[in-house]
Amino acid sequence: MLDSFDPSGLASPRECVEELRGFGLELGFRAGARLFSLAQRGVRFSLAFLEAAAEGGEEQRLLMDPGWNGLEQPEQSQVEALVGDCQAVVVAAGGLLHVVTPDEAPSPTALVHSSSESLLSSVAGGADPQAFSGILWDRRKMEKASLCLLDGEDPDELVESFRYLFRALVTSGQSPMDLMVTALKRGKQELSLEVARQVQEHLSRELGRALRAVVSAEPKPMQSALNYLLGEDGQAWAEVLAVVLLPALRGVVSQPEGRSVVFSVLEQTVERIGTDPREVESFLDALVDEMPQLSLSQRLGFARFLERLQSVYPGVTTYLLTQLKVARSPQDAAFFGHVLSRMELSAEEKAECLERMVELFSGQGLETALEERLKNTFVSLGAAALERLSDPWLLRRLGPGRRMDVIALWNRFRAEGLEMPDQKVFVELALTAVRDRRRDTVLALVRSGQMRHPALVEGLKADPSPEELVSYLSGEAFRLEEPDDEEVFRLLAVFGVLPLEKPFARLRQEAALGSAAAAHRLLFFARLASFLDLDQSERQRLVEMVAELLDFKIYTPGSHPNAWLGLGYLGALPGLPPELVKRSLELVSADLEQHPDQKVDALLRIYPRASQEQRVQTEEALRSIFASESSPRPVLKACLSGLEHLLGRGEFLVEPEKLVADLCRTVLFKGREQNLQQVMRQALSYATEGDGVRQPTVWDREDREQALRILGAIVVHPATDQRLHRMVLVRLFSFLQDWLDEVDKGKDLYACRDTALFDLLDPALRKRPGEVGFDYASEVGWKLIEIHRRVPHQLGLEWRESAQRFLLTLVELDVGAELRRNGVRVDLPDAILNALMELEPVEEQEVPVSRYLLSTLHGRATLRNPLEERLCEYLER
């Protein structure tokens, strides 16, 4: 280290002489003037050299050589020429030339350090020492104050030192900005408050007050001050804030009260901070230190701040890459990686970030939230990340869960239309998983629907051992549950009849042994066969298998339910001879009380493949169950559910009129609830026994509503003829009229429950209103509004969302605009809007449901202008 005498912080040659006396060196004023002059031209002398010069000799001759006078900005060669034979060495360091003794000359391989400069220069930046003239400012005291400001801990001493230096700078006409930054960096609240006070007194009252509120770390004043500084009002102080804002915030961000406020406005600070790398990265270090204490919202705000920061400080990417390498936890590393992935990165930076994320992704025991963050990061990094994760060597290192995540990422890239690697990468990945029998990866491919990717299917078809491949896929399908197994069935369909051979042989073996597993094998075989698209020869082989299966002794009353479900799939296979279909129907329809759900499902699955005569017989069997007084409730429910699913699949009945008649009679009579008076009379009777709990019976409320849904499906079915459509629609409106009468009179025991009729009639009015649909709808709509006005507590329209939707359908379709009641024309849509706009929220709702429903009506083309205007006025409140 070069121990040179530094006069740059001194104001005059006389101070140079006094400073040297402090080191025990006695040099005259001429020597002091020479040192002072040469220091301004970048030449300094070591203390050891000056000690020799004080004793006379060649060192003194060199110091006082007149040749120095002709050198304005001396170069090293010029100074070396002056040195000549004198025992001295010229060393260039830190932009200065140092004349030292030979003992002080550094070796060629040594690290050269410049001399320790004035502490005042370190504290006050580019302050000019010559400006501190007169008797007010003592050089030694200023150096002592600078040392205290840098290293002191006593609050009173820090404040006094700052005051002394601040006044010296201000009265000497120099900028105190660097001094203020130095003080704010200390992070001492008393010292920071003193900085704010001095700013308020000498620079700006508003800025000083705001800065004082910021460093006080009191949440409310601090929030207001930052809003002022970061808003339009603070634009006038942009240059000052670029210097002092980050040091001020860094001092309070470690305090809990200040931290919450700083992070709430962090994004807005981007436009006010400077671009000094040291200050920006010191502030970032302070923020990073607080990451373990941040909430989720604060972390998200920090991430957005870093993304915006790149626009004013591009070096933030280098900083984040460094933090990524030294992150203290996987969570922090994932955070930095995710932020980097959303920035503009060079190819090298992106590759570095990707490798660190892959390394983190390969680790064990990752939390679910961390996994999701990593997957989002890979999506942001693009196709390169997906290709890197699909590397075979990496996949072998990953655990099952991570491999499934890679498959999910491929699916996500496809679903979101993102740029993807070459599809050969995916095909190789999937083929390797199938060939290596990786169940986790195959399951992920199945569940994401990627098993049917055309290139993958072609690759599997080209497998050199199709029997082994089909056997493996069949085994996996048997282990899977619905609907996962359907994806494998569709894949197996490309192999023709081959996938059926081994399951059939296994089923034959299980049936011969009387094993209970035969039922499961039958269901698997039948479902697999239903997905196959076979040619004529292959279809004949399937028919032979089905004929043999129907003769197996596994269809007994004690058979597992899957046997009947499998039989239903068998009978529904396309292309079966009529005798096999008939045989399937006969086996299934025997004794429906045993496993009714499975048998009725199988019966109605075979129904579309049966002949017309067989279909009529099936419908008669179902209607007999509805008409019987002694039908077991499980059988009744199974029949209702089966019919509902049948119509839902688009199928229709041969004799729908008879079914409708039976259902209407049943709903009207068998399923009618007792009114409230009857229930109370029964409960208070002396003859009443039991605890009063009413057990469900045949045609209870649930069954009646299912029957109504069947009628609703018939109304909207395209195969329903006009006569039947009118009959069912009129009946449904009649049921709704009856229900409204019961509610109006207070006789409905279950008025607190909603009715399914509104949900059924709404699509009927939209799809097939028919000739009378709108007329009946207007009558029902007006009656509903009248009951709401008369007995709102009994109807409870505010919580009946289905009724409100029904009424809004009438408004949208403009039903009842010309309705006449008692000879007077009434506007039903207008009355409906009035009623819905007056509804109040129920329970804990902030706004009524009707307001949301009315908002969906806004902007519809069918809405009349007056109604649209009223609706807009209501929604703007």
TITOR-12228 format. One line per 4 residues: number of its first residue (from 1); their letters; for each residue x, y, z of C-alpha. Coordinates in steps of 0.25 Angstrom, whole numbers. Layout:
// TITOR-12228
NUM = a = X/Y/Z ~ ...
END
This chain:
// TITOR-12228
1 = mlds = 0/0/0 ~ 5/14/-4 ~ 6/23/9 ~ 6/36/1
5 = fdps = 3/50/7 ~ -10/55/2 ~ -12/70/2 ~ -25/70/-7
9 = glas = -34/72/5 ~ -26/84/10 ~ -29/98/7 ~ -15/105/6
13 = prec = 0/103/7 ~ 0/107/21 ~ -9/96/25 ~ 0/86/17
17 = veel = 11/90/27 ~ 3/89/39 ~ -2/75/34 ~ 12/71/32
21 = rgfg = 16/75/46 ~ 5/66/51 ~ 14/55/45 ~ 26/60/52
25 = lelg = 32/66/39 ~ 38/80/39 ~ 37/86/25 ~ 37/101/21
29 = frag = 26/108/14 ~ 33/107/1 ~ 32/92/2 ~ 18/93/6
33 = arlf = 14/102/-6 ~ 21/92/-15 ~ 14/80/-9 ~ 0/87/-10
37 = slaq = 3/91/-25 ~ 8/78/-29 ~ -4/71/-22 ~ -14/79/-31
41 = rgvr = -6/74/-43 ~ -7/59/-39 ~ 7/57/-33 ~ 8/53/-18
45 = fsla = 20/49/-9 ~ 21/38/1 ~ 23/41/16 ~ 36/33/15
49 = flea = 41/42/4 ~ 37/55/11 ~ 44/50/23 ~ 57/49/15
53 = aaeg = 55/62/9 ~ 54/69/22 ~ 68/64/25 ~ 73/70/12
57 = geeq = 81/63/1 ~ 76/58/-12 ~ 61/56/-8 ~ 61/71/-4
61 = rllm = 67/75/-17 ~ 57/67/-25 ~ 45/73/-17 ~ 50/88/-20
65 = dpgw = 55/85/-34 ~ 50/97/-43 ~ 47/87/-54 ~ 34/84/-47
69 = ngle = 29/98/-51 ~ 28/95/-66 ~ 20/82/-64 ~ 5/86/-65
73 = qpeq = 0/71/-65 ~ 12/63/-63 ~ 13/49/-70 ~ 21/38/-63
77 = sqve = 33/39/-73 ~ 34/54/-70 ~ 35/51/-55 ~ 45/40/-56
81 = alvg = 54/49/-64 ~ 53/59/-53 ~ 56/48/-43 ~ 69/44/-50
85 = dcqa = 79/38/-41 ~ 72/42/-28 ~ 68/30/-19 ~ 53/30/-23
89 = vvva = 43/22/-31 ~ 31/28/-39 ~ 18/19/-37 ~ 5/21/-45
93 = aggl = -7/17/-37 ~ -21/22/-36 ~ -19/32/-47 ~ -8/39/-39
97 = lhvv = 7/39/-39 ~ 14/35/-26 ~ 28/38/-23 ~ 33/28/-13
101 = tpde = 46/22/-7 ~ 52/10/-13 ~ 47/2/-1 ~ 33/6/-3
105 = apsp = 32/2/-18 ~ 23/-10/-20 ~ 27/-23/-27 ~ 22/-25/-41
109 = talv = 12/-35/-37 ~ 7/-28/-25 ~ -7/-22/-24 ~ -5/-7/-24
113 = hsss = -14/1/-15 ~ -15/16/-16 ~ -13/24/-3 ~ -24/26/7
117 = esll = -31/38/3 ~ -37/49/11 ~ -49/44/19 ~ -56/57/16
121 = ssva = -56/53/1 ~ -62/39/4 ~ -73/46/12 ~ -76/58/4
125 = ggad = -72/53/-10 ~ -66/64/-19 ~ -65/74/-8 ~ -54/85/-11
129 = pqaf = -46/86/1 ~ -41/100/-3 ~ -55/105/-1 ~ -54/103/14
133 = sgil = -46/115/17 ~ -46/124/29 ~ -46/121/43 ~ -60/115/44
137 = wdrr = -56/101/38 ~ -45/94/44 ~ -39/83/35 ~ -36/73/46
141 = kmek = -50/75/52 ~ -56/72/38 ~ -48/59/37 ~ -52/55/51
145 = aslc = -67/58/48 ~ -66/50/35 ~ -60/38/42 ~ -71/39/53
149 = lldg = -81/39/42 ~ -76/27/35 ~ -73/18/47 ~ -79/25/59
153 = edpd = -91/18/67 ~ -95/29/77 ~ -107/36/72 ~ -104/49/78
157 = elve = -90/49/72 ~ -95/45/58 ~ -105/56/58 ~ -95/67/62
161 = sfry = -85/62/52 ~ -95/62/41 ~ -99/76/45 ~ -85/82/45
165 = lfra = -82/76/31 ~ -95/80/25 ~ -94/94/30 ~ -79/95/25
169 = lvts = -84/90/11 ~ -96/99/10 ~ -89/112/15 ~ -77/109/5
173 = gqsp = -87/108/-7 ~ -85/93/-9 ~ -95/82/-11 ~ -99/74/1
177 = mdlm = -105/63/-7 ~ -94/53/-5 ~ -93/56/10 ~ -108/53/11
181 = vtal = -107/40/4 ~ -96/36/13 ~ -104/39/25 ~ -117/32/20
185 = krgk = -109/20/17 ~ -105/18/31 ~ -120/14/34 ~ -120/21/48
189 = qels = -134/27/50 ~ -129/39/58 ~ -118/42/47 ~ -129/41/36
193 = leva = -138/50/43 ~ -127/60/44 ~ -125/59/29 ~ -140/62/27
197 = rqvq = -139/74/37 ~ -127/80/29 ~ -134/78/16 ~ -147/85/21
201 = ehls = -139/97/27 ~ -129/99/15 ~ -135/93/2 ~ -150/91/2
205 = relg = -160/91/13 ~ -169/81/6 ~ -158/72/2 ~ -153/72/16
209 = ralr = -166/69/22 ~ -169/57/13 ~ -155/52/15 ~ -157/53/30
213 = avvs = -170/45/29 ~ -163/34/21 ~ -151/32/30 ~ -161/32/42
217 = aepk = -166/18/38 ~ -180/22/43 ~ -190/15/34 ~ -200/26/31
221 = pmqs = -191/38/30 ~ -181/30/22 ~ -192/25/12 ~ -196/39/10
225 = alny = -182/44/8 ~ -179/34/-2 ~ -192/36/-10 ~ -187/51/-10
229 = llge = -173/48/-15 ~ -177/38/-25 ~ -188/45/-31 ~ -189/57/-40
233 = dgqa = -186/67/-28 ~ -172/60/-26 ~ -168/62/-41 ~ -162/75/-37
237 = waev = -152/68/-28 ~ -149/56/-38 ~ -134/60/-38 ~ -133/60/-23
241 = lavv = -141/48/-21 ~ -132/40/-31 ~ -121/42/-21 ~ -128/41/-7
245 = llpa = -140/33/-9 ~ -133/19/-9 ~ -124/22/3 ~ -136/27/11
249 = lrgv = -145/15/7 ~ -133/5/10 ~ -133/10/24 ~ -147/7/27
253 = vsqp = -150/-5/19 ~ -145/-14/30 ~ -155/-9/40 ~ -168/-16/40
257 = egrs = -176/-3/40 ~ -168/2/29 ~ -167/-11/21 ~ -182/-12/18
261 = vvfs = -183/3/13 ~ -170/2/4 ~ -175/-11/-3 ~ -189/-5/-5
265 = vleq = -183/6/-14 ~ -171/-2/-19 ~ -175/-2/-33 ~ -177/13/-34
269 = tver = -163/16/-29 ~ -157/11/-42 ~ -159/25/-49 ~ -152/32/-37
273 = igtd = -140/24/-34 ~ -126/27/-40 ~ -118/18/-48 ~ -105/18/-39
277 = prev = -102/3/-39 ~ -97/3/-25 ~ -109/10/-20 ~ -119/2/-27
281 = esfl = -113/-12/-24 ~ -111/-7/-9 ~ -126/-5/-9 ~ -129/-18/-16
285 = dalv = -120/-25/-5 ~ -129/-19/6 ~ -141/-24/-1 ~ -136/-38/-3
289 = demp = -132/-38/12 ~ -147/-36/15 ~ -152/-47/6 ~ -154/-58/17
293 = qlsl = -164/-48/24 ~ -172/-44/12 ~ -186/-48/9 ~ -191/-54/-4
297 = sqrl = -196/-40/-9 ~ -183/-33/-5 ~ -175/-44/-13 ~ -184/-42/-25
301 = gfar = -182/-27/-24 ~ -167/-29/-22 ~ -167/-37/-35 ~ -174/-27/-43
305 = fler = -164/-16/-38 ~ -153/-24/-43 ~ -159/-26/-56 ~ -161/-11/-58
309 = lqsv = -148/-8/-53 ~ -141/-14/-65 ~ -146/-2/-73 ~ -138/8/-65
313 = ypgv = -127/-1/-60 ~ -123/-13/-70 ~ -113/-18/-60 ~ -124/-24/-51
317 = ttyl = -123/-37/-60 ~ -108/-39/-56 ~ -112/-36/-41 ~ -123/-46/-41
321 = ltql = -115/-57/-48 ~ -105/-55/-36 ~ -116/-56/-26 ~ -121/-68/-34
325 = kvar = -107/-75/-31 ~ -106/-71/-17 ~ -121/-73/-13 ~ -123/-77/2
329 = spqd = -135/-86/-1 ~ -142/-93/-13 ~ -153/-83/-11 ~ -144/-71/-13
333 = aaff = -137/-78/-25 ~ -151/-81/-32 ~ -155/-66/-29 ~ -143/-61/-36
337 = ghvl = -144/-71/-47 ~ -158/-67/-50 ~ -156/-52/-50 ~ -144/-54/-60
341 = srme = -152/-63/-69 ~ -162/-51/-71 ~ -150/-42/-75 ~ -143/-39/-88
345 = lsae = -131/-48/-86 ~ -119/-51/-95 ~ -117/-65/-100 ~ -106/-68/-90
349 = ekae = -115/-62/-78 ~ -127/-70/-82 ~ -118/-83/-83 ~ -112/-80/-69
353 = cler = -126/-77/-63 ~ -132/-90/-70 ~ -121/-99/-64 ~ -123/-94/-50
357 = mvel = -138/-96/-51 ~ -136/-110/-57 ~ -126/-113/-45 ~ -137/-109/-36
361 = fsgq = -148/-116/-43 ~ -139/-129/-42 ~ -139/-128/-26 ~ -147/-137/-17
365 = glet = -158/-132/-7 ~ -163/-120/-14 ~ -175/-113/-9 ~ -187/-112/-18
369 = alee = -187/-97/-19 ~ -172/-98/-23 ~ -175/-108/-33 ~ -186/-99/-39
373 = rlkn = -176/-87/-39 ~ -166/-95/-47 ~ -176/-100/-57 ~ -180/-86/-60
377 = tfvs = -166/-82/-61 ~ -163/-93/-71 ~ -175/-87/-79 ~ -169/-73/-79
381 = lgaa = -156/-79/-83 ~ -162/-85/-96 ~ -159/-96/-105 ~ -145/-97/-100
385 = aler = -149/-101/-86 ~ -159/-112/-91 ~ -148/-118/-100 ~ -138/-118/-89
389 = lsdp = -148/-125/-79 ~ -151/-135/-90 ~ -136/-140/-91 ~ -136/-155/-88
393 = wllr = -124/-154/-79 ~ -131/-144/-70 ~ -144/-152/-70 ~ -137/-164/-65
397 = rlgp = -132/-155/-53 ~ -146/-150/-50 ~ -156/-156/-41 ~ -170/-161/-45
401 = grrm = -177/-148/-41 ~ -167/-139/-49 ~ -168/-148/-61 ~ -183/-146/-60
405 = dvia = -181/-131/-59 ~ -173/-131/-72 ~ -185/-138/-79 ~ -194/-127/-73
409 = lwnr = -185/-116/-79 ~ -186/-122/-93 ~ -201/-122/-92 ~ -201/-108/-86
413 = frae = -192/-103/-98 ~ -202/-109/-108 ~ -215/-104/-101 ~ -209/-89/-100
417 = glem = -204/-89/-114 ~ -190/-86/-110 ~ -177/-88/-118 ~ -173/-103/-117
421 = pdqk = -161/-111/-120 ~ -160/-121/-132 ~ -171/-131/-130 ~ -161/-142/-131
425 = vfve = -156/-139/-117 ~ -170/-142/-112 ~ -172/-154/-120 ~ -158/-160/-115
429 = lalt = -162/-156/-101 ~ -175/-163/-101 ~ -170/-176/-109 ~ -159/-177/-99
433 = avrd = -169/-176/-87 ~ -177/-187/-93 ~ -166/-196/-97 ~ -159/-195/-83
437 = rrrd = -173/-198/-77 ~ -173/-185/-69 ~ -187/-185/-63 ~ -186/-171/-57
441 = tvla = -183/-165/-71 ~ -193/-173/-78 ~ -204/-169/-68 ~ -200/-155/-70
445 = lvrs = -201/-156/-85 ~ -215/-163/-84 ~ -221/-153/-75 ~ -216/-141/-83
449 = gqmr = -222/-147/-96 ~ -208/-147/-103 ~ -208/-162/-105 ~ -216/-160/-118
453 = hpal = -205/-151/-124 ~ -205/-155/-139 ~ -190/-156/-139 ~ -190/-164/-126
457 = vegl = -201/-174/-131 ~ -192/-176/-144 ~ -180/-179/-136 ~ -188/-189/-127
461 = kadp = -194/-196/-140 ~ -179/-197/-145 ~ -175/-205/-133 ~ -167/-218/-136
465 = spee = -175/-226/-125 ~ -189/-221/-126 ~ -194/-233/-118 ~ -186/-229/-106
469 = lvsy = -190/-215/-108 ~ -205/-218/-108 ~ -203/-227/-96 ~ -197/-216/-88
473 = lsge = -207/-206/-92 ~ -218/-215/-89 ~ -213/-218/-76 ~ -212/-203/-73
477 = afrl = -226/-200/-78 ~ -231/-211/-68 ~ -225/-205/-56 ~ -230/-191/-60
481 = eepd = -244/-186/-56 ~ -254/-178/-65 ~ -252/-169/-72 ~ -236/-171/-73
485 = deev = -238/-185/-79 ~ -245/-179/-91 ~ -233/-172/-96 ~ -225/-186/-96
489 = frll = -237/-192/-103 ~ -237/-182/-114 ~ -222/-185/-116 ~ -224/-200/-116
493 = avfg = -235/-198/-126 ~ -224/-196/-137 ~ -219/-210/-135 ~ -232/-216/-140
497 = vlpl = -238/-229/-133 ~ -224/-232/-128 ~ -226/-225/-114 ~ -239/-234/-112
501 = ekpf = -232/-248/-113 ~ -224/-248/-100 ~ -236/-242/-91 ~ -245/-252/-97
505 = arlr = -236/-264/-94 ~ -235/-259/-80 ~ -250/-257/-78 ~ -252/-271/-83
509 = qeaa = -243/-276/-73 ~ -249/-268/-61 ~ -263/-273/-66 ~ -259/-287/-66
513 = lgsa = -253/-286/-52 ~ -266/-279/-47 ~ -257/-268/-42 ~ -264/-255/-38
517 = aaah = -254/-247/-46 ~ -261/-252/-59 ~ -271/-241/-57 ~ -260/-230/-57
521 = rllf = -253/-237/-69 ~ -267/-237/-76 ~ -269/-222/-74 ~ -255/-219/-79
525 = farl = -256/-227/-91 ~ -270/-221/-95 ~ -265/-207/-93 ~ -252/-209/-101
529 = asfl = -260/-216/-112 ~ -270/-204/-113 ~ -258/-195/-117 ~ -253/-203/-128
533 = dldq = -256/-200/-143 ~ -254/-214/-149 ~ -255/-218/-164 ~ -264/-230/-168
537 = serq = -255/-241/-165 ~ -251/-235/-151 ~ -266/-232/-148 ~ -269/-247/-151
541 = rlve = -259/-251/-141 ~ -265/-242/-131 ~ -279/-248/-133 ~ -273/-262/-130
545 = mvae = -268/-257/-117 ~ -281/-250/-113 ~ -289/-263/-116 ~ -279/-271/-108
549 = lldf = -280/-261/-96 ~ -295/-261/-96 ~ -294/-276/-92 ~ -285/-274/-81
553 = kiyt = -291/-278/-67 ~ -288/-264/-61 ~ -302/-258/-62 ~ -309/-262/-49
557 = pgsh = -316/-255/-38 ~ -304/-255/-30 ~ -295/-249/-41 ~ -286/-237/-38
561 = pnaw = -293/-224/-44 ~ -282/-223/-54 ~ -287/-235/-61 ~ -300/-228/-64
565 = lglg = -293/-215/-69 ~ -284/-223/-78 ~ -296/-230/-83 ~ -302/-217/-87
569 = ylga = -289/-213/-94 ~ -289/-226/-102 ~ -303/-225/-106 ~ -301/-211/-111
573 = lpgl = -289/-214/-120 ~ -292/-210/-135 ~ -294/-221/-145 ~ -299/-232/-136
577 = ppel = -309/-242/-141 ~ -323/-239/-136 ~ -324/-253/-129 ~ -311/-248/-120
581 = vkrs = -318/-235/-117 ~ -331/-242/-113 ~ -323/-252/-105 ~ -316/-240/-97
585 = lelv = -329/-233/-95 ~ -335/-246/-89 ~ -324/-248/-79 ~ -324/-234/-75
589 = sadl = -339/-232/-73 ~ -341/-244/-64 ~ -343/-240/-49 ~ -340/-225/-49
593 = eqhp = -341/-225/-34 ~ -327/-231/-34 ~ -317/-220/-36 ~ -327/-210/-42
597 = dqkv = -318/-199/-46 ~ -308/-208/-54 ~ -319/-216/-61 ~ -327/-204/-65
601 = dall = -315/-197/-70 ~ -312/-209/-78 ~ -326/-211/-83 ~ -327/-197/-88
605 = riyp = -313/-198/-94 ~ -317/-209/-103 ~ -331/-203/-106 ~ -326/-195/-118
609 = rasq = -320/-207/-125 ~ -333/-215/-122 ~ -344/-217/-132 ~ -357/-209/-132
613 = eqrv = -365/-220/-125 ~ -354/-222/-115 ~ -353/-207/-112 ~ -368/-207/-110
617 = qtee = -367/-219/-100 ~ -357/-211/-92 ~ -365/-199/-91 ~ -377/-207/-86
621 = alrs = -368/-213/-76 ~ -364/-199/-71 ~ -378/-194/-71 ~ -383/-205/-63
625 = ifas = -373/-201/-52 ~ -378/-187/-52 ~ -393/-192/-51 ~ -391/-202/-41
629 = essp = -395/-199/-26 ~ -384/-209/-21 ~ -372/-205/-29 ~ -360/-205/-20
633 = rpvl = -354/-191/-19 ~ -340/-195/-24 ~ -346/-201/-37 ~ -354/-189/-39
637 = kacl = -342/-179/-37 ~ -334/-188/-47 ~ -344/-187/-58 ~ -346/-172/-56
641 = sgle = -331/-170/-57 ~ -329/-179/-69 ~ -340/-172/-77 ~ -334/-158/-73
645 = hllg = -320/-163/-78 ~ -326/-170/-91 ~ -333/-157/-95 ~ -320/-149/-91
649 = rgef = -312/-157/-101 ~ -322/-153/-112 ~ -330/-166/-113 ~ -345/-166/-114
653 = lvep = -357/-175/-111 ~ -366/-183/-120 ~ -378/-180/-112 ~ -375/-167/-104
657 = eklv = -390/-163/-103 ~ -393/-175/-93 ~ -380/-172/-85 ~ -384/-157/-84
661 = adlc = -399/-161/-80 ~ -394/-170/-69 ~ -384/-160/-63 ~ -394/-149/-63
665 = rtvl = -404/-158/-56 ~ -394/-162/-46 ~ -388/-148/-43 ~ -402/-142/-42
669 = fkgr = -408/-153/-32 ~ -398/-163/-26 ~ -387/-152/-24 ~ -396/-141/-18
673 = eqnl = -391/-136/-4 ~ -400/-135/8 ~ -404/-121/10 ~ -399/-114/23
677 = qqvm = -413/-116/30 ~ -413/-131/28 ~ -399/-132/33 ~ -402/-124/46
681 = rqal = -415/-132/48 ~ -408/-145/46 ~ -396/-141/56 ~ -406/-136/67
685 = syat = -415/-149/66 ~ -415/-158/78 ~ -414/-170/68 ~ -401/-165/63
689 = egdg = -389/-174/66 ~ -374/-173/64 ~ -364/-161/65 ~ -371/-153/54
693 = vrqp = -359/-155/44 ~ -365/-157/30 ~ -358/-167/22 ~ -357/-166/7
697 = tvwd = -367/-174/-1 ~ -370/-178/-15 ~ -372/-165/-23 ~ -367/-156/-13
701 = redr = -362/-142/-17 ~ -349/-146/-23 ~ -356/-157/-31 ~ -366/-147/-36
705 = eqal = -356/-137/-40 ~ -348/-147/-48 ~ -361/-150/-55 ~ -363/-136/-58
709 = rilg = -349/-135/-64 ~ -352/-147/-73 ~ -365/-139/-78 ~ -356/-127/-80
713 = aivv = -346/-135/-89 ~ -358/-139/-97 ~ -363/-125/-99 ~ -349/-120/-105
717 = hpat = -346/-133/-113 ~ -346/-131/-128 ~ -353/-144/-130 ~ -365/-140/-122
721 = dqrl = -377/-138/-131 ~ -386/-125/-130 ~ -397/-132/-123 ~ -389/-138/-113
725 = hrmv = -381/-126/-111 ~ -393/-117/-108 ~ -399/-128/-99 ~ -386/-128/-90
729 = lvrl = -384/-113/-90 ~ -398/-111/-86 ~ -397/-121/-75 ~ -384/-115/-70
733 = fsfl = -390/-101/-69 ~ -402/-107/-62 ~ -393/-113/-52 ~ -386/-100/-49
737 = qdwl = -400/-93/-48 ~ -404/-103/-38 ~ -391/-101/-30 ~ -393/-86/-30
741 = devd = -408/-88/-25 ~ -402/-96/-13 ~ -392/-85/-10 ~ -402/-74/-11
745 = kgkd = -411/-81/-1 ~ -400/-85/8 ~ -403/-100/7 ~ -390/-105/1
749 = lyac = -383/-112/12 ~ -370/-111/4 ~ -371/-97/-1 ~ -358/-94/5
753 = rdta = -352/-103/-6 ~ -350/-99/-21 ~ -357/-106/-32 ~ -351/-112/-44
757 = lfdl = -362/-107/-53 ~ -355/-93/-56 ~ -342/-100/-60 ~ -350/-109/-70
761 = ldpa = -359/-98/-76 ~ -348/-88/-78 ~ -341/-96/-89 ~ -354/-100/-95
765 = lrkr = -358/-86/-97 ~ -344/-83/-104 ~ -344/-96/-113 ~ -358/-100/-115
769 = pgev = -369/-91/-110 ~ -379/-96/-120 ~ -392/-90/-123 ~ -397/-88/-108
773 = gfdy = -384/-87/-100 ~ -383/-72/-100 ~ -398/-71/-96 ~ -397/-80/-84
777 = asev = -383/-74/-80 ~ -389/-60/-80 ~ -401/-65/-71 ~ -391/-72/-62
781 = gwkl = -382/-60/-61 ~ -393/-50/-58 ~ -398/-59/-47 ~ -384/-61/-41
785 = ieih = -383/-45/-40 ~ -396/-44/-34 ~ -393/-54/-23 ~ -380/-47/-21
789 = rrvp = -387/-34/-18 ~ -398/-40/-10 ~ -391/-50/-1 ~ -376/-48/-3
793 = hqlg = -372/-56/9 ~ -379/-68/4 ~ -373/-68/-10 ~ -359/-63/-6
797 = lewr = -355/-59/-20 ~ -342/-52/-15 ~ -336/-66/-13 ~ -342/-74/-24
801 = esaq = -331/-72/-35 ~ -338/-82/-45 ~ -351/-74/-44 ~ -343/-61/-46
805 = rfll = -336/-67/-58 ~ -350/-71/-64 ~ -355/-57/-62 ~ -343/-51/-69
809 = tlve = -345/-61/-81 ~ -359/-55/-82 ~ -353/-41/-83 ~ -343/-45/-93
813 = ldvg = -353/-51/-102 ~ -363/-40/-100 ~ -374/-49/-95 ~ -386/-43/-90
817 = aelr = -384/-29/-95 ~ -398/-28/-100 ~ -405/-36/-89 ~ -419/-32/-84
821 = rngv = -424/-34/-70 ~ -438/-31/-67 ~ -439/-23/-80 ~ -427/-15/-77
825 = rvdl = -414/-16/-85 ~ -402/-19/-76 ~ -387/-19/-80 ~ -382/-32/-74
829 = pdai = -367/-30/-77 ~ -368/-16/-70 ~ -375/-22/-58 ~ -364/-33/-57
833 = lnal = -353/-22/-57 ~ -359/-14/-46 ~ -361/-26/-37 ~ -347/-31/-39
837 = mele = -340/-17/-37 ~ -348/-16/-24 ~ -342/-29/-18 ~ -333/-28/-6
841 = pvee = -321/-37/-3 ~ -323/-49/6 ~ -314/-54/17 ~ -299/-50/15
845 = qevp = -301/-45/1 ~ -295/-31/-2 ~ -304/-30/-14 ~ -316/-38/-19
849 = vsry = -315/-49/-28 ~ -325/-42/-37 ~ -315/-31/-40 ~ -305/-40/-45
853 = llst = -316/-47/-54 ~ -321/-33/-59 ~ -306/-30/-63 ~ -306/-42/-72
857 = lhgr = -318/-37/-79 ~ -312/-23/-82 ~ -308/-21/-97 ~ -317/-32/-102
861 = atlr = -322/-29/-116 ~ -337/-33/-113 ~ -338/-24/-101 ~ -347/-12/-104
865 = nple = -341/2/-103 ~ -349/7/-92 ~ -346/-5/-84 ~ -331/-4/-88
869 = erlc = -331/10/-83 ~ -337/6/-69 ~ -328/-5/-68 ~ -316/3/-70
873 = eyle = -320/13/-60 ~ -322/2/-50 ~ -308/-4/-52 ~ -301/10/-51
877 = r = -307/12/-37
END
